[in-house]
Amino acid sequence: MSALLVEIKKINKKYNLGSGILNSQKRIVHAVNNIDLQLYRGETLGLVGESGCGKSTLARLIIRLEKPSSGHIFFQGEDIFCYNKERLKTYRRNVQLIFQDPYSSLNPRKSAASIIKEPLIIHHIGKSNEREESVLELMAKVGLNKEQADRYPHEFSGGQRQRIGIARALILRPELIIADEPVSALDVSIQAQILNLLKDLKQDFGLTYLFISHDLNVIRHMSDRIAVMYLGKIVEMAANSDIYNRPLHPYTRMLLSALPSCDPKMKRRSMVIRGEAQMEEAIGCSFQSRCPYKSVICSDAEPLLKEIENNRFCACHFAGSI
Amino acid sequence: MNFWETFYKNKLALTGSGIVLLLFLLSLFAPWIAPYDPGQIDLKNVLASPSLSHLFGTDQLGRDVLSRMVWGARISLKVGFAATGVAILIGTLLGAAAGYYGGWTDSAIMRFVDIMLCFPTFFLILAVIAFLEPSIWNIMIIIGLTGWMGVTRLVRADFISLRERDFVQAARSIGAGDLRIIFLHILPNAMASILVAATLGIAGAILTESALSFLGIGVQPPTPSWGNILTAGKDNIDIAWWLSLYPGLAILITVVGYNLLGEGIRDSLDPRLKK
């Protein structure tokens, strides 16, 4: 395996809800719960999980839009939360985010070219005419033409807007791109175009992706390795083919069995997802309320993410035996 | 449906912009429009009633009321714009800081706003003017300094909702600093409501200036202002009705005009009202 790019160590993020003078009832949401994760240079790590499981919070922590409650994130060996202003600016050049919603992620009062150009201005890269040139060059690369440079976001379709967002993320030539559900706001017909564009760009620019989605088909198409998240924790992590061919965690199985199949004759072993995700923090496994294999130990001890086989991680007491 | 289409269909808003445009032209071309010199005293023609030679009559010194009102429109406009400019400047800066930074900055600024709102504005102005020379510049600044609180609240509210938007997060993630985000990303998106506040604020400022001039502590004679023409009218109301009626109507129409324009802009910008 190639060199380590990002290492996430025991990262936690808690949000306090409803703590006011008159509201004594305090609720804590543990959005990201003790996550360890490694990203290797040149790979695409897919992060999958249902809405509200903390995927985006994790992305915002890595991009340093949020500060963690505890834990560390190392980028090329340096702790990103210890950066000073100068180092942070360099870090921002190296790590970029592609947003989910192409309708709100672009400033409605700026033209496409000036949106893509802004990172160059902030980081004082190139002269004015060089900037114009590299903007047009990159626009061509993401599939936008010259005539569209001076148009405003509302004049573009969703797919085109997402291309602008991708160009903005790429103009600084970053090492790591975090794509936070980059296609879930788009029509299915457009999704494939954007996904293939992202794949091509990865080749051209030698990028590393952290690809976040709740769509298993999209994740499968894009990822080398996949991490499955549930309620702020990673419950399973393995190579793409391993997850899809032989899922170990009951939650991963449920997700896969919920995928609709194109072949009516093919019957998957269907597992119905029962119940709601538990919101209160309980002792033991966080998946116990929905798990068909629940046993005594599950409500007593929390299963930790451990290596079951070579490069296969799973957080279930019965991993491999069920 | 874009802004102009909606605005164009709004008859009241069009009327408002017509009035405002007319006032602009009036003040711009005052020297050519006014039939007489506004300061020209004609003691043979004191308190002459409206006639063909003096359309709006003359005042107690025989000066042409129409000419004085045309020049007074200039004063109103000047005071309205300058005072509102001061209010908008202060309100926008404080509101932006409160909304963007939140926390203690927000609490401190908003409590200060609350304190300022507790004072009856007009009496505050009266008290301050009592210590200062009542020149037109002082009037403008004081009206501005007592009128920024509404703008602050408005801008703060806009900033609070805009700062969470993805494009602001995107700006931060490409390394933009606070000032860049505030002035280049959030403020242009908050301009719409600031514009509405400004238009409505001008109406208020003009009204306040007229009231101050009417009380004799605003624009000082012989400089003509609608308010001090009214003062003269008050003294002679039983014999010279035109001295009170015409400036009164002018103030009314102007304030209504700005209000209609402001509300028209607001309605056209509000997506909920769009069909």
Interface residues (C-beta under 8 A of the other chain):
Chain A: I63 R64 L65 L88 K89 R92 R93 Q96 L97 F99 Q100 D101 S104 S105 L106 N107 P108 R109 E118 P119 I122 H123 G165 R168 L172
Chain B: R165 D166 F167 Q169 A170 A171 R172 S173 I174 G175 A176 G177 R180 H185 P188 N189
